Amino acid sequence: MEGLKDQYFSALASNRSENCSCGLPREDAFHIFRDPVTSDLPWPGILFGMSVPSLWYWCTDQVLELADPPPPPMLLCWADWLQWYQVACAHPDICQQVCSNPSGCSDIAYPKLVLELLPTGLRGLMMAVMVAALMSSLTSIFNSSSTIFTMDLWTHIRPRASERELMIVGRVFVFVLVLVSILWIPVVQASQGGQLFIYIQAISSYLQPPVAVIFIMGCFWKCTNEKGAFSGLVLGLLLGLVRLALDFVYVEPRCDQPDERPSVVKDVHYLYFSMILSSATLITVFTVSCFTETPSREMVHLG
């Protein structure tokens, strides 16, 4: 690791665009708390904006599902160390040739490292682990979505549907989900500069804060009622979907192109939007709950 910092800042792509700033390492690359205005990850957003989606992830998703998580295996720790290496391209034409995405090839960096750095046996093991994890996540999502649509929606449309009909409807819905997922790939590649990790964090910041805020208020404020929670959830999700739609309509330009997006998209970082969305949801839940009927003692479960 000696000299890593100096070598990192001198790492330049062999093929670069006419704009000399493209492909250069950020000056604050080794800083944890970065500038709140000009950086890619502003420190107020990291401390406050990311805390809310993280709260949703750990409190309303993972912790409630896994009470006794196993310790991480050594292979995963070593795989995490591999992320010190970075595979990237700076010129749009080179990126297009490598991964068919002019915005960047960061999404294929990790599989490329696995395929080219690891020995044969370990390479197969890592690929098996990655495919198994991917299939596990996809099957869980597809199965849960199909169950919700079939049992909660379709049964209201056709109350007398037979078991065979419900099975066929569930399978057709899964097929539609797979088709939509495939068609959605170009949108993911074009969004957030072609970086899948940033795309996931942005989606989390747009959709998860309302759920997290309502969950916390329901746990710690006994005056929270159904109308307040519903109003806050609807408002928060609508605001998040509007910002998500704006991100899809006004795609982030490449490094060598001018940024002509509206100010609400260009200047409001997704982590700052998470803070705004959380505040709006909290105020809505608090206001509506205060002006509507307070839940009775029997309805508030304190056990």
C-alpha angles and dihedrals in degrees: 000000000000111000092008093132095052093045093048094056091047093051107114131172117252090226116044135169124249090265102083092205092066114099095014119131114252116259090230094048093121095044121100096194105049132185112296093222113028104030128095091235110030113205097232089054092049093050100040110011096049093042093071098053088043089053089053092048097049102032105035100028120022105025094047090052102041116042097172111029116194120241115266113264120240092247091062091048090052090047089054089053088056088068088079086081118076132200115195146146128216105191117074093220092053091047090051091053094046103043107358091248119106091194093068146295101238091120092066095044097093096046088046091053091048093050096044106033106038124077119252100265096043090044091059092046092052092047090050090050092048093048092045092051091047093049091046092054094044095048091048092051095045094045094048093046092047091049093050093049095044101041101031103034111019093048088058091050093046109018093178097050114143125235090255092053092050090050092051092046091051093051093047090050091052089051090052091049092051091049092049090047091054093047089048094061095087089051091054091047092053097043125089094004093303094294112136094197092055090045091055092048091048092050089049091051092051100046111022105057096073092053092046094048093049091047092052094044090049090053100044107025113059093193092069107114137185096264093051093047092047093048092048092047094049094046093045095048092046092052091046093049091049091053090045091052091049090053090053094047096044103043118198108258124234121264093262093052130079117255107237098162121130116274093246089061101033101042103032106078116216090242090054089049088055089057092048092047092049092050093048092050093047093050091047094050092046095047097045093044092051093052097044135060116303115233114258122246090255091055094052109079110203098171 
